[in-house]
Each structure stands twice: as structure tokens, then as C-alpha cells.
Amino acid sequence: MRMWFSAGCLFLAAGILSAQPAPSTAKSSRPELTLEQAKTRAAELRTAYGKPAAEWPKPTLDPGTEHRELGLLPEVIHPKDNPHSKDKEELGRALFFDGRLSGTRQSACASCHDPDLAWADGRTTSFGHDRKPLKRNAPTVANTAFATAYFWDGRSASLEAQAKAVLANPDEMRADEKELTGRLEKAPGYTELFEKVFGDKGITVDRAAMAIACFERTVVGGRSRFDTFLKGKPEILSDSEVRGLHLFRTDARCLHCHNGPTLSDGKFHDVGLSYYGREFEDLGRFRVTKAKADVGAFRTPSLRNVGKTSPYMHNGLFDLDGVLRMYNAGMPTLKKTEKHKDDPNFPTKSPLLKPLGLNKQDLADLEAFLRCLDEPARRVRPPAISLPVSEIEK
């Protein structure tokens, strides 16, 4: 039976689970602070976090866990085999918005990665070729310059490979290389742009992917209020946001996976949402590696701009408050039934996930901090060359 999801709710479609941890592992919510206590606590934390990051309070991390502190985004390093140039960036920008790259001439990269929607699309899952509902939520393109694996399952090792995979995917853009290159050759201006960037007039899918990747590496944030905070202005964050920052690094245990400048470890974890053996089953990284440890594992998303990139998780089934409540409960735990007794691939949830016992005030503070990671809107207009196809090009 099909189940529908609302923020914070977990239904049996998730696969033999409960929204609450087992009684033996449940953790009671700690008492909320009084108004005066909360104000005093925020003042203490503002002083502590106003110091250099190396002097911040000690984070809560399990033994053996690498400590990668939060911080400002570094400079983007473009790969040697696809160096940056302004002309290549502009070519990539045009291609990113151009429907000619899809089989229907109606879909572009920007269809699922819209700058007006924080470089995502705001949908549970995206629509593909002929408006086919796809299986996974579209991640934001912002800050992908710092990633080392792409797609939720990490099946591409570069932005160039990711772009080519989407173009060729019959369920996504379904681009035929001959038709694609023919359309671009007929479109006024593209031949000259490719020659300017690559030294000759040859238009290929490989070159198009290189230009798109070059452009995507320029979609970089760093303008959030948290960035201003990190630059030495502790007053920029509210009391709730400062308390949330401390929770993020300590009792909420977020720093285990959401760390470093992008607030992502770039690794793959099973958070209990594989829906193993159920309608929404998605085995994640396992489809790539075939390793049992990767069953149900998905890449840790960046939390930058998280307030603007809902809905969440690989299947896009949850809102932010719901995600926080699920993590507070320790995330769902799949329970073996008789039919799974000897199943070698039965997924095992990450041991980093534990019931937290955060109270309503804590969850509100944590959400407040996450929303201070949001960036001002970046308006990007499609270049004229990528606008609607004329009759002469058909």
C-alpha cells in the first residue's frame, strides 16, 4: 500500500521501522532553559565562539572520528585537465540553460538546478524525459566545486563525468550526441564560442561537459551570516543561532558527518532510509560498489543554504523540522524479520546515529543555526544564446 509522508512523520513504508527508538535506548529530553538561563548561555557561547576556531569549545565526537572544523570556503581549484577561463565559464553558463542539450529540447541543466531555487528545483524528486518522475531529489549545484564524488550514490568522480551522465541518461535529458552537436552547430554563436575556448570549431559532448563543469565550479557561496560570523562578527548571529551552533558541534552530534567548510564529510552513510524491501527501496551506494557496507548509504549533502533547498534526504520526502526530529530520535532502525534472517545484504544503520534527547528549545535553536547558513539569492539570467530554439534550427 502506498504511504504518503508529512514533515517529521515516519510510516511503515520506510520498512519495518518505528519513528521512536526502542525503549531500552530512548533518551529522555533534557529540561528546557528558562528565558534568563537561555540568555546567559547565549552570552557565554558568543564569547567562546568569538575566539579563533582553534579555541572553540571541544566538539562531541566519537573515538576515532576525524575532527574537521567548520570554516570559510577555500578558493576553488580547477582541475589541470579542465582549467578555468572566463570564455569557458561563459560557454558553460550558456549550455547550462540551453534546452537544445536534451532530447526534447525542453529540458536544460537549469530545469533541475534553478538559480532562483538555490540551484535545486524544490521538488520531492525531479521530472525527467517526457516528464517521468525520477527516483531521487535533485541536489543543489552550489559548492559542488569542493566535492569529490557526484550523485547521491557517488557514481561519478568529476563534474565533467556527472554532466555527461545526465545528458546521456534516457530517463533524464536523453541527449543523442549527433543531434545535440548538430543543434549547437546551427545555433548562432556557438561555433564561435567553442572555437574561442577550445581552439577550433569542433563541438562535442565532451567539450560541452567540460564547459558546463567549468561554469558549475564558479557557483560558490560564502555570503551567509555564518560566514560573516566566522570573519569576526559574533554579533551577527542571534542568541538562538549561537546556541544552535554549539548544539551542532556537541550534543546534536551533527559534526560527525556535516563538517569542514562545506558542512559535509563527502562520505557515504546509511541513515536508515533505504526502505529495504519496500516500495521506495533505494540501496544507494551499494548499486555502485556492490559492497554490503554500502547498502542504503548515501553521500552526505552540504548544509550550506540548507533552508532554501528543501525538501530533504535522497528521496525528498521530508521538511527540515521533520529531519531534525528524526535525527533526535536516532533515525529509523530496520528490524529483521524471518525472511531477512539470512539476508547478507540487510542494511545496517550508521553507528554514528544515536537518540539525542534534545528538547523543543534545542531543536528550535538547531534549526535557527541551520537557517543562518542560507545565502542571499544569486540572480542569474540565461544568456541570449541559450534562449528558445528558432524554426531554422529544427
Residue, then its C-alpha position, 0 to 999 in steps of 0.5 A: m500500500r502506498m504511504w504518503f509522508s508529512a514533515g517529521c512523520l515516519f510510516l511503515a513504508a520506510g520498512i519495518l521501522s518505528a519513528q521512536p527508538a526502542p525503549s531500552t535506548a530512548k533518551s529522555s529530553r533534557p529540561e528546557l532553559t528558562l528565558e534568563q538561563a537561555k540568555t546567559r548561555a547565549a552570552e557565554l557561547r558568543t564569547a567562546y565562539g568569538k575566539p579563533a576556531a582553534e579555541w572553540p569549545k571541544p566538539t562531541l565526537d566519537p573515538g576515532t572520528e576525524h575532527r574537521e572544523l567548520g570554516l570559510l570556503p577555500e578558493v576553488i581549484h580547477p582541475k589541470d585537465n579542465p582549467h578555468s577561463k572566463d570564455k569557458e565559464e561563459l560557454g558553460r553558463a550558456l549550455f547550462f540553460d540551453g534546452r537544445l542539450s536534451g532530447t526534447r529540447q525542453s529540458a536544460c541543466a537549469s530545469c533541475h538546478d534553478p538559480d532562483l531555487a538555490w540551484a535545486d528545483g524544490r521538488t520531492t524528486s525531479f521530472g525527467h524525459d517526457r516528464k517521468p518522475l525520477k527516483r531521487n531529489a535533485p541536489t543543489v549545484a552550489n559548492t559542488a566545486f569542493a566535492t569529490a564524488y557526484f550523485w547521491d550514490g557517488r557514481s561519478a568522480s568529476l563534474e565533467a563525468q556527472a554532466k555527461a551522465v545526465l545528458a546521456n541518461p534516457d530517463e533524464m535529458r536523453a541527449d543523442e550526441k549527433e543531434l545535440t552537436g548538430r543543434l549547437e552547430k546551427a545555433p548562432g554563436y556557438t561555433e564561435l564560442f567553442e572555437k574561442v575556448f577550445g581552439d577550433k570549431g569542433i563541438t562535442v559532448d565532451r567539450a560541452a561537459m567540460a564547459i558546463a563543469c567549468f561554469e558549475r565550479t564558479v557557483v560558490g557561496g560564502r555570503s551567509r551570516f555564518d560566514t560573516f560570523l566566522k570573519g569576526k562578527p559574533e554579533i551577527l548571529s542571534d542568541s538562538e543561532v549561537r546556541g544552535l551552533h554549539l548544539f551542532r558541534t556537541d550534543a546534536r552530534c551533527l559534526h560527525c558527518h556535516n563538517g569542514p567548510t562545506l558542512s559535509d564529510g563527502k562520505f557515504h552513510d546509511v541513515g536508515l532510509s533505504y526502505y529495504g524491501r519496500e516500495f521506495e527501496d533505494l540501496g544507494r551506494f551499494r548499486v555502485t560498489k556492490a559492497k554490503a557496507d554500502v547498502g542504503a548509504f548515501r553521500t552526505p549533502s552540504l548544509r550550506n543554504v540548507g533552508k532554501t533547498s528543501p525538501y530533504m534526504h535522497n528521496g525528498l520526502f521530508d521538511l527540515d523540522g521533520v529531519l531534525r526530529m528524526y535525527n533526535a530520535g536516532m533515525p529509523t532502525l530496520k528490524k529483521t524479520e524471518k525472511h531477512k534472517d539470512d539476508p547478507n545484504f540487510p542494511t545496517k544503520s550508521p553507528l554514528l546515529k544515536p537518540l539525542g534527547l534534545n528538547k523543543q528549545d534545542l531543536a528550535d535553536l538547531e534549526a535557527f543555526l541551520r537557517c543562518l547558513d542560507e545565502p542571499a539569492r544569486r540572480v542569474r539570467p540565461p544568456a541570449i544564446s541559450l534562449p528558445v530554439s528558432e524554426i531554422e534550427k529544427 
